[in-house]
Amino acid sequence: MTISSGSHIPYPDFKKRYEPAEPQPVHWNWRETADRLGTVEHPERGTLALTLPDGSSEIMRDVAVAYQVVPAGNSTTPHAHTWYHLFIVQSGSGTVTFHDGGDSKQLSAGDIVLVPAWSMHHFTNPAGDDLVLLNVMNIPLLADLGNIATRQPQEAGA
């Protein structure tokens, strides 16, 4: 491997590289989003992520927002990870289960659920309409810190 030579820049120029951009208002049309949710695949852990006009998925500093759809008759695999979720139920109904305490909670439109970091959890949608969740999470912050990790029972031997 070749060793390159570094260079120098004035400190004020260096600091400008780390100044956050001035935030701008952004609107996502629900009708367009709902139509798109109806036409894309629904992988287990997420369906669509919101992005800014520049393509960035960090919607607010250190925060990303995505939709997760649990189709009727399906459930997600129990898992835990370093980031938190704040889920807002948009439509449908189902159950969230927290494995650490064995608690389950019925969910319906308008409900909000906080899933703390490293809390083993999963969603179940036994029947009816798709369970549509708006998911607010701090993945960008943890990615910047190099702290993205997940575990599932089969991985952890649980």
N, C-alpha and C positions, 0 to 999 in steps of 0.2 A: 504494500500500500504506500502510495506517495504522500509525503507530508507537504501540505500547502502552507503558504505564508499568509498570515492574517493581515488585516489593515485596520485603519482607525477612522472614526467619525467624531465630530464634536459632540459632547454630551447632550446639548439641547436637541440635536438631530436624533440621537439615540432615544431620548425620552419621548419624542414625538411618535416613534414607532409603536409605543405602548399606550398612547392616549386613546381612550375609547372613542369610536365614531359617535357623532351626535345622533341619538335615537330619532327615528322617524315613525309616524303613525302608519300602521299597516292594517288592512282589512282582509279577512277571508270570508267569502260568501258561503253561507251554510248550504244553500241549494246546490251550488257547484260541488261543494265538499260531499254532500249526501249522495249526489249522482255518482261521483267518483268512488265513494265507498261501496256503491252497489255494483261496480264493474271491475274491481280489482280483487286479486287473491287476498285471503285473510290468513297470513301466517300466524302461528300460535302467539307470538309476542308483540305483534304490532301490524298495522295495516298501512296507514299514511302518516307521514310526519309533516308538520307545517314548516315552511321555509320562508325566509325573507326574500324580497325581490332580488338580492344579490346571490341567492342560493344558500345562504347560511342557515343552518338548522338551530342555531343558538338564538331563540326567539327573544329572550330577555337575558341579561348577563347571567351566564352560568346555568341557563335553563333551556330545555327543549320541550316541545309539545307535540304529541302524536295522538292518533286515534288507534284504538285497539278494538277489534271486533271478534267476539266469541260467537261463532255461528250456533244456531239452535241445535241441541243434541251433542254439543262438544264441551270440552273443558281444556284448560291449559295444564301443563305439567307443573307440579310443585317445584318451586325454585326460590332462591334468595340471591341478593346481589348487594353491591356496595352503594347503590343509589337509592333514593326514595322515589315513591310515586305518590302523586295526588291524583286519584281517579275521580272524575265527575261522570256519573251515569247519564248518557244522553238519551238512550232509548233502550227498550227491552227490559228484561229482568233476569236475575240469576243469583248466584251465591258466591261470596268470597270466603275462603277458608284460610285461617292463620294456623299453621301447623305447630308453632312453638307452644301455643296454649290450647290448641284443639278447638278454638272458637270459630264459628261460622256465622255469617250475617247475610240475610236476604237483602237483595239490592233491587231497586227500581228507579225509573227516570227521576233525575234530580238529586239522588243520593250522592254523597261525597265520601270517599274512603282514603285515608292516609295509610300507606304501606311504608313503615320505617325501613331504613337500610338493614340488611341482613335478616329481615323477617321472612321466613319461609311461608309462601302463599300460593294460592291458585284460584282460578275462577271456574265456575261450572254454570252452564246454561242448558238445563235439562230439555227444554222444548219451547215452542212458540217462536217469537221473533228473535233476531240477532241481538245480542247484548253489545251495545255500542258504548265504549268508554273513551272519554277525553283524558289523556294521560300527560300530566305535567311532571317533569323529572329533572334532576340535576346531573345528568350524564355529562354535559359539556364541562362542568367544573371538575368532575372526577377524571375525565379524560385528560384535561390539562395537567392534572396532578399525577397522572400515570397510575390511577387507582381504580381501574375497572376490573371487577372480578365477580364471578357468579358461581353458584353451586346448586346442584340438584341432588336429591336423595341418593341416587345410584352413584353419583360422583363422590359424595361425602360418606358413603357407607351408612347413611341414616335409614 
